[in-house]
Structures are given as structure tokens and as C-alpha cells.
């Protein structure tokens, strides 16, 4: 009779420890993959920001918000997010197609999807996409458009002020 409660407790403890390790392991893995202090990544980012006329610290802010500096970050499609997004700047297949990384966003190859994780190409597409609206709209609106798209913002009234506020808070944290 005493054996059943002991086994039940042992089973629950095992499940708890396994789940805790999964959560902790995921967090540790994300920290190990972070490129926030990688000089080669920062140099690429600085060059691309200069190329597109975007403040370096704003580029850093987008990456901090979008992926937490994890070059392998992936955000699957969901009811609130129709398209999957990939990499440091969380670019979509449509943006990838706009920048020559994907031939057909509706039918990408595995190699094309893997290419979206390339740090340079991902930042080139993300910053290039933002450069289309940067300077043409107030900063807060342009940042929002990175999230909802220029067409979504202008034609459909999509808004995400919380997104813009968070990115701009990161921008300030990095020195504005």
C-alpha cells in the first residue's frame, strides 16, 4: 500500500524534473546561440545599416525584439500571425522573395528556407524591407509597418503600437 504513493510521487518528480530541464535547456540553448556580442555579426549589421541609412542602434533594436539575437529563431504561423518568420530579423518568405532569397514564397525549397537563417542575408532582407518605409513615415509608424506591412497599415488599418513601443524601447536602451 505504501508503495503506490511513493511511486506516484517519484513519477510526478520525474515528470517535473524532465519538464524543468526542457525549459532550462531551451533557455540555455538560446543564450548559447545569441550573437549579440559577436563582432562579425555586429560588423555586418553596421555595414548594412550604413548601406540602408538606418541607425545602427535601431537595427540592433529590431533584432533584440524580433529574435533575442538568436539567428535560428523561428516563429511558426498562428491565428495571429499568418506567415512563419525566420532568423535574426524574423523575415517572412514573402520578404525573402522580394530580396531574391526565395523563388516562390508559396512553395519554398528546404534550401531556400535554410538560407533565410543566414545572418547576412536575413539582416539584408530585414533592413532592406524596413528601408522602404524609413524616412517616409514618422519613426513609430515605420517601425509598426515593419511588423504589419505598409499595405496592412495603409490599406487594412492594421496596427501594433505595442510592437513599435517595444522596438523603440530597445532603441533607447541601445543609445537611441
C-alpha positions in Angstrom: 0.0 0.0 0.0 2.8 2.5 0.8 4.5 1.6 -2.5 1.7 3.3 -4.6 2.1 6.8 -3.1 5.9 6.5 -3.3 5.7 5.5 -7.0 3.2 8.2 -7.7 5.5 10.8 -6.1 8.5 9.5 -7.9 6.6 9.7 -11.2 5.5 13.3 -10.6 9.0 14.2 -9.5 10.5 12.7 -12.7 8.0 14.5 -14.9 8.6 17.8 -13.1 12.4 17.4 -13.4 12.1 16.4 -17.1 9.9 19.5 -17.9 12.2 21.8 -15.9 15.2 20.5 -17.8 13.4 21.1 -21.1 12.6 24.7 -20.2 16.1 25.4 -18.7 17.8 23.6 -21.6 15.9 25.7 -24.2 16.7 28.9 -22.3 20.4 27.9 -22.1 20.5 27.0 -25.8 19.0 30.3 -26.8 21.8 32.1 -24.7 24.5 29.9 -26.3 23.2 30.8 -29.8 23.0 34.6 -29.1 25.1 36.7 -31.4 24.5 40.0 -29.6 28.2 40.2 -28.8 29.6 38.6 -31.9 31.8 41.2 -33.6 31.4 39.7 -37.1 27.6 39.9 -36.8 27.8 43.4 -35.4 30.1 44.5 -38.2 27.7 43.0 -40.8 24.8 44.8 -39.1 26.8 48.1 -39.1 27.6 47.8 -42.7 24.0 47.1 -43.7 22.6 49.8 -41.6 25.1 52.2 -43.2 24.1 51.0 -46.6 20.4 51.5 -46.0 20.7 54.7 -43.9 19.3 53.2 -40.8 20.7 53.9 -37.3 22.9 51.0 -36.1 21.1 51.0 -32.7 17.7 50.8 -34.4 19.0 47.7 -36.3 20.1 46.2 -33.0 16.7 47.1 -31.5 14.8 45.2 -34.2 17.0 42.1 -33.7 16.7 42.2 -30.0 12.9 42.4 -30.2 12.4 40.0 -33.1 14.7 37.1 -32.2 16.5 38.0 -29.0 19.7 37.8 -31.1 19.1 34.1 -31.9 20.0 33.5 -35.6 18.0 30.3 -35.6 14.8 31.9 -34.2 11.6 30.6 -35.8 8.1 31.8 -35.4 5.5 29.4 -36.9 2.3 30.5 -38.5 -0.6 31.1 -36.0 -4.0 32.6 -35.9 -2.5 36.0 -35.1 0.5 35.6 -37.5 -0.4 34.1 -40.9 3.2 33.7 -42.1 6.2 31.9 -40.5 9.2 34.1 -39.9 12.9 33.2 -39.7 16.2 34.3 -38.3 17.5 37.4 -36.6 15.0 39.8 -38.1 12.2 37.3 -38.4 11.7 37.7 -42.1 8.9 36.0 -43.9 9.0 34.0 -47.1 7.4 37.0 -49.0 10.2 39.3 -47.8 12.7 36.6 -48.7 11.2 36.5 -52.2 11.4 40.3 -52.5 15.1 40.1 -51.8 15.9 37.1 -54.0 16.3 34.6 -51.3 13.2 32.6 -52.2 11.9 31.9 -55.8 8.3 31.4 -54.9 7.2 32.2 -51.3 4.2 29.8 -51.7 6.5 26.8 -52.5 9.9 27.3 -50.9 12.6 24.6 -51.0 14.3 23.4 -47.9 17.5 25.1 -49.1 15.7 28.4 -49.5 14.2 28.2 -46.0 17.6 27.3 -44.6 19.1 30.3 -46.5 16.7 32.6 -44.6 18.7 31.9 -41.5 22.0 33.2 -43.0 22.7 36.1 -40.8 23.9 38.5 -43.5 21.1 37.6 -45.9 18.5 37.8 -43.1 19.7 41.2 -42.0 20.0 42.4 -45.6 16.4 41.5 -46.3 15.0 42.8 -42.9 16.8 46.1 -43.1 16.1 46.5 -46.8 12.4 45.9 -46.1 12.4 48.5 -43.3 14.4 50.9 -45.5 11.3 51.1 -47.9 9.3 52.9 -45.2 12.0 54.5 -43.0 12.2 58.2 -43.6 8.9 58.3 -45.5 6.8 58.0 -42.3 7.2 59.0 -38.7 9.6 56.6 -36.9 6.8 55.0 -34.8 4.7 54.3 -37.9 7.6 53.0 -39.9 8.5 50.6 -37.1 4.9 49.4 -36.9 4.9 48.9 -40.6 7.9 46.5 -40.2 5.5 44.3 -38.2 2.2 44.7 -40.1 3.5 45.7 -43.5 3.0 49.0 -45.3 -0.1 47.7 -47.2 -1.5 46.2 -44.0 -1.1 49.6 -42.2 -2.3 51.8 -45.0 -5.0 49.7 -46.7 -6.3 47.5 -43.9 -5.8 49.7 -40.8 -3.6 47.1 -39.1 -1.8 48.5 -36.1 0.6 47.2 -33.5 1.5 50.1 -31.3 2.8 47.7 -28.6 5.3 46.3 -31.1 6.6 49.8 -32.0 6.8 50.8 -28.4 8.9 47.7 -27.6 11.3 48.1 -30.5 11.7 51.8 -29.7 12.4 51.0 -26.0 15.2 48.7 -27.2 16.4 51.5 -29.5 16.6 53.8 -26.4 18.3 51.1 -24.4 21.0 50.8 -27.1 21.5 54.5 -27.1 18.8 55.8 -29.5 
